Amino acid sequence: MSRTAWEARAGSDEGARKGGAADRTAETLQWLRNRRGTGRIRRFAYAAYVVLVLLIGWYGLFAIGLFQEIGNRRTSADSAAAVARLLPSALVLTALAGCFLTARDALWRGPVVLPRPDVDWLLALPVRRRPVLLPWFALSAGIWTLAALLLGFVGALLIAAAGLGRIGLLVPACLGPAVCLALLAVAGAAVVERSRKATERLHRATPVLLIALLLGAVQVAAAARGHRSEALETVELWSGPWGWAAQPVLAAAGRPGPLWPVALALLLAVTAAALTHAWKIFAEVPAAVLRSRARASGGVLAGLLAVDMRSARLSVAGSLESRGRGRAQRWAARLSPPRSPGLLVAWRDAVALVMAPGRTGLMVLLLVPAGAVAHVATGLGGPGRYLAAALAALLGCFAASQLLEPARLDADDVRRTAWSPRPYERLALEHALVPTLVLVVAGCLLALPAHPVVLLAVPAAAPVLVAAGLLSAYRSPAPVWVLYGGSALGDTGPILAVLWYAIGPMAGTAGLTVLLAAPFPSGLPQAAEPLGRLAACWILALLMLRWVRGRARKRARP
């Protein structure tokens, strides 16, 4: 671009900012509306039709069932008391989780997301940002508000079905705070999308918030078993908007709370202030951020349509704001390369874990409920034992997958391993060493206060969990016939694709459930039970690693 053209472009942008003669906002938007014509109306009508059908088919039937429960009045006093115990902590946990998920969503998408053609074309024209971005911000606020209304109405029906209040009081008590929380979350997401400083703070606060959510889930589980702490619940109810929103619901459900109008007033004031601030700043989102969010949204949509969660995750990761890793880099610099070439893959995996401590932290957070469920499974019998063991194994698979990002990167691009003269499939197996050691050490440390059976299950289950994660990492893309198999498979194609990608965790979960939860043969000595289960799990891990080797060989030489 010549200097004269650049100066003309800069002058037109300045004129657009000041609303001068070079402002072409109105005529550009009118031209777009004329070009899009009735096609945009048809697409909107189709989307509204699909949403309405889903709401009537699923949400409507569920709501009708709850209405019947309210009309029959068959709720026992025990179930009503159980719901009353759960209600304070469960409401606070639900509200806090919703706010956290909305804020995390703003790290890669946010409430202001334009289609990629609009970002690439409109933002380069001399137009004002606010009229262009306002419809998309309003759309996000409307979607969040609709979701809050639906969830709040179901919550009112559930509480009324438990016999804790009248539906006429519970509906406004649930809907109003739910809408306030939704709008507050959208306003906070707009701040995160616009401000890099807010993004950095959210990144730093994420581990603390995850721990808070985990502790909240533990508190809900304790309340379900009859162990409540009213002092802690009082602190949570006044700790922020997530607690203020719960107080009108508790008052409508019959819990004494004379200060709930104060909490509601605080919630309304904070929501109004947040919306006012968001109205001022939503048009100030940098163009580079809008472009990256548009690309990420398109990539996620493509991955979801192809039922390829890995592609969707990579699109999200590419849009996340970068953050400082100075301390992690200093720690990683202390891991000097090994002298033996056979340990280079393990060294790279260790450096990757040090550079991304959040993955190790998330692994620990997933192992805690997995160990708790495994501890509960030791005292159960029959189908409950198998269900608890399967849930613990599934949580363990998610925990192990957090340590296998280097393997997934090597599987995404086989050229990353061109530095090694060893076969590609051998390098794939070497990715199992560091994750298995980390999983065994962390699992044993967390299982020390638990039952000895849980402690012995850690070294047995860890190799199987890592092998299941490697199977998912080195899976081949789903064949075309799985997604588009004709009329016979038209309705089951996405389900078959999910099964295709999840075969590794499914095999690991099923194998561990059978080997660790099934009764030991009666003819063998009882003292040999731990060693027998350990040997069986290791044999299963070896078979799955052999499967991984075959998948990696096929991926390197298709």
C-alpha positions in Angstrom: 0.0 0.0 0.0 1.4 3.4 -1.0 1.9 6.2 1.5 -1.0 8.2 0.0 -3.4 5.3 0.2 -2.3 4.6 3.8 -2.9 8.2 4.8 -6.3 8.2 3.1 -7.1 4.9 5.0 -6.0 6.4 8.3 -8.0 9.5 7.7 -11.1 7.5 6.9 -10.7 5.4 10.1 -10.3 8.6 12.1 -13.4 10.0 10.5 -15.3 6.9 11.3 -14.3 7.1 14.9 -15.4 10.7 15.2 -18.6 10.1 13.2 -17.5 12.6 10.5 -18.2 12.7 6.8 -16.2 9.5 6.1 -18.5 7.4 8.3 -20.1 4.8 6.1 -21.7 2.7 8.8 -25.4 3.2 8.0 -25.1 2.6 4.3 -22.7 -0.4 4.7 -25.1 -2.1 7.1 -28.1 -1.3 4.9 -26.2 -2.7 1.9 -25.5 -5.9 3.9 -29.2 -6.3 4.9 -30.2 -5.9 1.3 -27.7 -8.4 0.0 -28.5 -11.0 2.7 -32.2 -10.4 2.1 -34.7 -13.1 3.1 -31.9 -15.8 3.3 -31.0 -14.5 6.8 -34.6 -14.6 7.9 -34.9 -18.2 6.6 -31.8 -19.3 8.5 -33.0 -17.6 11.7 -36.5 -19.2 11.3 -34.9 -22.6 10.8 -32.7 -22.2 13.9 -35.7 -21.1 16.0 -37.7 -24.1 14.7 -35.0 -26.5 15.7 -34.6 -25.0 19.2 -38.4 -25.0 19.7 -38.7 -28.7 18.7 -35.8 -29.6 21.1 -37.4 -27.6 23.9 -40.8 -29.2 23.4 -39.4 -32.7 22.9 -37.0 -32.8 25.8 -37.5 -29.9 28.1 -41.3 -29.9 27.7 -41.7 -33.5 28.6 -39.4 -33.1 31.6 -41.4 -30.1 32.8 -44.7 -31.9 32.4 -43.4 -34.8 34.5 -42.4 -32.4 37.3 -45.8 -30.7 37.1 -47.5 -34.1 37.6 -45.3 -34.7 40.6 -46.3 -31.4 42.1 -50.0 -32.2 41.5 -49.8 -35.7 43.0 -48.1 -34.5 46.2 -46.5 -37.9 46.8 -43.2 -36.5 48.1 -42.2 -38.0 51.4 -40.9 -36.1 54.4 -37.5 -37.8 54.1 -36.9 -36.7 50.5 -38.1 -33.1 51.3 -35.6 -33.0 54.2 -32.8 -34.4 52.0 -33.5 -31.7 49.3 -33.6 -29.0 52.1 -30.2 -30.1 53.3 -28.7 -30.0 49.8 -30.3 -26.7 48.7 -28.0 -24.0 50.1 -24.7 -25.5 49.1 -26.1 -26.9 45.8 -27.4 -23.5 44.7 -24.2 -21.7 45.5 -22.1 -24.4 43.7 -24.4 -24.2 40.6 -24.2 -20.4 40.4 -20.4 -20.4 40.9 -19.9 -23.1 38.3 -22.0 -21.2 35.7 -20.0 -17.9 36.3 -16.7 -19.8 36.1 -17.7 -21.6 32.8 -18.8 -18.3 31.2 -15.6 -16.6 32.2 -13.5 -19.5 30.8 -15.5 -19.4 27.6 -14.5 -15.8 27.2 -10.9 -16.9 27.0 -11.4 -18.3 23.5 -14.8 -17.2 22.3 -16.6 -14.6 24.5 -19.9 -12.8 24.1 -18.8 -10.8 21.0 -18.1 -13.3 18.2 -18.6 -12.2 14.6 -18.6 -14.5 11.6 -15.2 -14.6 9.9 -16.3 -12.8 6.7 -17.7 -9.9 8.8 -14.5 -9.7 10.8 -12.3 -9.8 7.8 -14.3 -7.4 5.7 -16.4 -5.1 7.9 -13.6 -4.1 10.4 -11.4 -3.0 7.5 -14.0 -0.4 6.4 -14.6 3.1 7.8 -17.5 2.0 10.0 -18.1 2.5 13.7 -17.6 -0.6 15.9 -20.6 -0.3 18.1 -23.4 -0.7 15.5 -21.5 -3.7 14.1 -20.8 -5.5 17.4 -24.0 -4.6 19.2 -26.2 -7.3 17.6 -23.8 -10.0 18.5 -23.4 -8.8 22.0 -27.2 -8.6 22.4 -27.5 -12.1 20.9 -25.1 -13.6 23.5 -26.9 -11.8 26.3 -30.2 -13.1 24.9 -29.0 -16.7 24.7 -27.6 -16.6 28.2 -30.8 -15.1 29.5 -32.9 -17.8 27.8 -30.7 -20.5 29.3 -31.0 -18.9 32.7 -34.8 -18.8 32.4 -35.0 -22.5 31.4 -32.7 -23.6 34.2 -34.4 -21.4 36.8 -37.8 -22.7 35.8 -36.7 -26.3 36.2 -35.1 -25.5 39.5 -38.4 -24.0 40.7 -40.2 -27.1 39.6 -37.8 -29.4 41.3 -38.0 -27.6 44.6 -41.8 -27.5 44.4 -41.9 -31.2 43.6 -39.9 -31.8 46.8 -42.7 -30.1 48.7 -40.5 -27.1 49.9 -42.7 -24.3 48.6 -45.4 -23.1 46.4 -44.8 -22.9 42.7 -46.2 -19.4 42.5 -43.5 -18.1 44.8 -40.6 -20.3 43.6 -40.9 -19.3 39.9 -40.2 -15.6 40.4 -37.7 -16.3 43.2 -35.7 -18.6 40.8 -36.1 -16.7 37.5 -35.1 -13.2 38.7 -31.8 -14.2 40.3 -31.0 -16.6 37.4 -31.4 -13.8 34.9 -29.3 -11.5 37.0 -26.5 -14.0 37.2 -26.6 -14.7 33.4 -26.3 -11.0 32.6 -23.6 -10.5 35.2 -21.7 -13.4 33.7 -22.0 -12.0 30.2 -20.7 -8.6 31.4 -17.8 -10.3 33.1 -17.1 -12.3 29.9 -17.0 -9.0 27.9 -14.4 -7.6 30.3 -12.3 -10.8 29.9 -12.5 -10.6 26.1 -11.6 -7.0 25.9 -8.9 -6.7 28.6 -5.6 -8.6 28.5 -5.1 -7.8 32.2 -8.4 -9.5 33.1 -7.4 -12.5 31.0 -4.1 -12.8 32.9 -5.9 -12.6 36.2 -8.4 -15.2 35.2 -5.6 -17.6 34.2 -3.9 -17.1 37.6 -7.2 -17.6 39.4 -8.3 -20.7 37.6 -6.6 -23.2 39.9 -8.1 -21.5 42.9 -11.5 -21.5 41.4 -11.2 -25.1 40.4 -10.3 -26.0 44.0 -13.3 -24.0 45.2 -15.6 -25.8 42.9 -14.2 -29.2 44.1 -14.6 -28.2 47.7 -18.1 -27.1 46.9 -18.9 -30.5 45.4 -17.5 -32.2 48.5 -19.7 -30.0 50.7 -22.8 -31.0 48.6 -21.9 -34.6 49.0 -21.4 -34.2 52.7 -24.7 -32.4 53.0 -26.4 -35.3 51.2 -25.1 -37.6 53.9 -26.4 -35.4 56.7 -23.2 -33.5 57.5 -23.9 -29.7 57.2 -22.1 -26.7 58.3 -24.6 -23.8 58.7 -21.8 -21.3 59.5 -20.0 -22.2 56.2 -23.3 -22.0 54.3 -23.9 -18.5 55.7 -20.4 -17.4 54.6 -21.0 -18.7 51.1 -24.5 -17.1 50.9 -22.9 -13.7 51.5 -19.6 -14.3 49.6 -20.7 -12.8 46.3 -23.4 -12.7 43.6 -23.5 -16.5 43.5 -24.6 -16.5 47.1 -26.9 -13.5 46.9 -28.8 -15.1 44.1 -29.5 -18.2 46.2 -31.1 -16.3 49.1 -34.4 -15.4 47.5 -34.8 -19.1 46.4 -34.1 -20.3 50.0 -36.6 -17.8 51.3 -39.3 -19.0 48.9 -38.5 -22.6 49.9 -39.2 -21.9 53.5 -35.7 -21.4 54.9 -35.7 -18.4 57.4 -33.6 -15.6 56.0 -34.7 -12.1 57.0 -31.9 -10.3 55.1 -32.7 -11.9 51.7 -34.1 -8.5 50.4 -30.7 -7.0 51.1 -29.0 -9.8 49.1 -31.4 -9.3 46.2 -30.8 -5.6 46.2 -27.0 -6.1 46.1 -27.4 -8.5 43.2 -29.5 -6.1 41.2 -27.1 -3.2 41.9 -24.1 -5.2 40.9 -25.8 -6.5 37.8 -26.8 -3.0 36.7 -23.3 -1.7 37.3 -21.8 -4.6 35.4 -24.1 -4.1 32.4 -23.4 -0.4 32.3 -19.7 -1.1 32.2 -20.0 -3.8 29.6 -22.1 -1.4 27.4 -19.2 1.0 27.5 -16.4 -1.4 26.6 -17.8 -4.2 24.4 -17.1 -2.2 21.3 -13.4 -1.8 22.3 -12.4 -5.4 21.7 -9.3 -5.4 19.6 -9.6 -6.5 16.0 -6.9 -9.1 16.4 -8.9 -10.7 19.2 -12.1 -10.7 17.2 -10.3 -12.4 14.3 -8.8 -15.1 16.4 -12.2 -15.8 18.1 -13.9 -16.0 14.7 -11.3 -18.5 13.5 -11.6 -20.5 16.7 -15.4 -20.6 16.5 -15.3 -21.9 13.0 -12.8 -24.5 13.8 -14.8 -25.7 16.9 -17.9 -25.9 14.8 -16.2 -27.9 12.1 -14.7 -30.3 14.7 -18.1 -30.8 16.4 -19.8 -31.5 13.0 -17.1 -34.1 12.3 -17.4 -35.4 15.9 -13.6 -34.8 16.2 -13.0 -33.4 19.7 -9.3 -33.2 19.2 -9.7 -30.7 16.3 -12.1 -28.7 18.4 -9.7 -28.6 21.3 -6.8 -27.4 19.0 -9.0 -24.6 17.7 -9.8 -23.5 21.3 -6.1 -23.8 22.3 -5.0 -21.7 19.3 -7.4 -18.9 20.4 -6.4 -18.8 24.1 -4.5 -15.7 25.1 -0.8 -16.3 25.8 0.4 -15.8 29.3 3.7 -15.5 31.0 5.6 -18.7 31.9 8.8 -17.3 33.2 8.9 -19.4 36.4 7.9 -22.5 34.5 10.7 -21.9 31.9 13.3 -21.5 34.7 12.2 -24.8 36.2 12.3 -26.5 32.8 15.8 -25.1 32.2 17.1 -27.1 35.2 16.1 -30.4 33.4 19.3 -31.0 31.4 19.0 -33.3 28.4 19.9 -37.0 29.2 23.0 -38.6 27.8 21.2 -41.7 26.6 19.2 -41.2 23.4 16.6 -43.6 24.7 15.5 -41.2 27.3 15.0 -38.2 25.1 11.3 -38.8 24.7 10.9 -39.1 28.5 12.9 -35.9 29.0 10.7 -34.0 26.5 7.6 -35.3 28.3 9.0 -34.2 31.6 9.8 -30.7 30.3 6.3 -30.4 28.8 4.8 -31.2 32.2 6.9 -28.6 33.9 6.0 -26.0 31.3 2.3 -26.7 31.8 1.8 -27.1 35.5 -2.0 -26.6 35.0 -2.2 -30.0 33.4 -0.6 -31.7 36.4 -2.9 -29.7 38.8 -6.0 -30.8 36.8 -4.7 -34.4 36.9 -4.6 -34.2 40.7 -8.0 -32.6 40.9 -9.4 -35.5 38.9 -7.7 -38.1 40.9 -9.3 -36.9 44.2 -12.9 -37.8 43.2 -11.6 -40.9 41.4 -10.0 -42.1 44.7 -13.1 -41.2 46.7 -15.4 -43.2 44.3 -13.0 -46.1 44.4 -13.0 -46.0 48.2 -16.8 -46.1 48.2 -16.7 -49.0 45.7 -14.8 -51.1 48.2 -17.8 -51.1 50.6 -20.5 -51.9 47.9 -21.7 -55.1 46.4 -23.6 -56.1 43.3 -24.2 -53.7 40.4 -23.3 -50.7 42.6 -19.8 -51.9 43.0 -19.3 -52.2 39.2 -20.9 -48.8 38.6 -18.6 -47.1 41.2 -15.5 -48.8 39.8 -16.4 -47.8 36.2 -16.9 -44.2 37.3 -13.5 -44.2 39.1 -11.8 -45.7 36.1 -13.4 -43.1 33.8 -12.2 -40.3 36.0 -8.8 -41.9 36.0 -8.8 -41.9 32.2 -9.5 -38.2 32.2 -6.7 -37.7 34.7 -4.2 -39.7 32.6 -5.1 -37.8 29.4 -3.9 -34.6 31.0 -0.3 -35.9 30.9 -0.4 -37.1 27.3 -0.4 -33.9 25.4 3.2 -34.5 24.0 2.0 -37.8 22.6 -1.1 -36.2 21.0 1.1 -33.6 19.4 3.4 -36.2 17.9 0.4 -38.1 16.7 -1.1 -35.0 15.0 2.1 -34.5 13.0 4.5 -37.4 12.4 7.2 -35.0 11.2 7.7 -33.9 14.8 9.6 -37.2 15.4 11.9 -36.9 12.3 14.8 -36.1 14.7 14.9 -39.7 15.9 16.3 -42.7 13.9 14.2 -45.1 15.9 10.8 -46.3 14.5 7.8 -44.1 15.0 5.8 -46.8 16.9 8.6 -47.2 19.4 8.6 -43.5 20.2 4.8 -43.8 20.7 5.4 -46.4 23.4 8.1 -44.3 25.1 5.5 -41.6 25.8 4.0 -44.0 28.4 6.9 -43.8 30.8 6.7 -40.4 32.4 2.8 -40.3 32.6 2.8 -43.7 34.3 5.4 -42.7 36.9 3.6 -39.4 37.6 0.2 -41.1 37.9 1.5 -43.8 40.2 3.3 -41.4 42.5 0.4 -38.9 42.7 -2.1 -41.7 43.1 -0.3 -43.4 45.9 0.2 -40.1 47.8 -3.5 -39.3 47.5 -4.5 -42.8 48.4 -2.5 -43.0 51.6 -5.5 -42.0 53.8 -7.8 -44.3 52.0 -8.5 -48.0 52.1 -5.4 -50.3 51.4 -7.3 -51.8 48.5 -7.4 -48.3 46.8 -3.6 -47.9 47.4 -2.9 -51.3 45.8 -5.1 -50.5 42.9 -3.1 -47.4 41.8 0.0 -49.2 40.4 -2.4 -51.7 38.8 -4.6 -49.2 37.1 -2.0 -46.5 36.1 -0.5 -48.4 33.1 -4.0 -49.3 31.8 -5.1 -45.7 32.0 -2.0 -44.4 30.2 -2.4 -47.0 27.5 -6.0 -46.0 27.1 -4.9 -42.4 26.6 -2.3 -43.4 24.0 -5.0 -45.3 22.1 -7.0 -42.1 21.9 -3.9 -40.1 20.9 -2.9 -42.4 18.0 -6.4 -43.1 16.7 -6.9 -42.6 13.0 -9.6 -40.2 11.8 -13.1 -41.7 11.5 -13.8 -43.1 8.1 -16.3 -41.4 5.9 -18.8 -44.3 6.0 -19.0 -43.9 9.8 -20.4 -40.3 9.5 -22.2 -40.6 6.2 -23.2 -44.2 5.9 -26.4 -43.6 3.9 -30.0 -43.8 5.0 -29.3 -46.9 7.2 -26.7 -45.1 9.3 -28.0 -41.6 8.8 -29.3 -41.3 12.4 -26.5 -43.2 14.1 -23.5 -41.8 12.3 -22.5 -39.3 15.1 -22.9 -42.0 17.7 -20.7 -44.4 15.8 -18.1 -41.6 15.4 -18.1 -41.0 19.1 -17.6 -44.7 19.7 -14.8 -44.7 17.1 -12.9 -42.0 19.0 -13.7 -43.3 22.5 -12.7 -46.9 22.0 -9.5 -46.5 24.0 -11.0 -45.1 27.2 -13.9 -47.5 26.8 -11.6 -50.5 26.6 -9.6 -49.2 29.6 -12.6 -48.5 31.7 -14.3 -51.8 30.9 -11.1 -53.8 31.6 -10.4 -52.1 34.9 -14.0 -52.4 36.0 -13.9 -56.2 35.4 -10.4 -56.9 36.8 -10.7 -54.7 39.9 -14.4 -55.1 40.9 -15.2 -58.7 39.9 -15.1 -61.2 42.8 -11.9 -63.2 43.1 -12.1 -66.9 42.3 -13.0 -68.8 45.4 -10.6 -71.7 44.7 -7.4 -69.5 45.0 -5.9 -68.3 48.3 -7.1 -65.0 49.5 -3.6 -63.7 50.0 -2.9 -64.0 46.3 -5.8 -61.7 45.4 -3.8 -58.4 45.2 -1.0 -59.9 43.2 -3.5 -61.7 40.9 -5.4 -58.5 40.1 -2.1 -56.6 39.7 -0.8 -59.1 37.2 -4.1 -59.2 35.3 -4.1 -55.4 34.9 -0.5 -55.4 33.7 -1.3 -58.0 31.1 -4.2 -55.9 29.9 -1.9 -52.8 29.8 0.7 -54.8 27.7 -2.1 -55.9 25.2 -3.3 -52.3 24.9 0.2 -51.0 24.4 0.6 -53.6 21.6 -2.6 -52.1 20.1 -1.1 -48.6 20.4 2.0 -49.8 18.6 -0.1 -51.1 15.7 -2.1 -47.9 15.5 1.1 -45.8 15.5 2.7 -48.0 12.7 -0.4 -47.5 10.6 -0.4 -43.8 11.3 3.2 -43.4 10.2 2.8 -45.6 7.1 -0.8 -45.5 6.1 
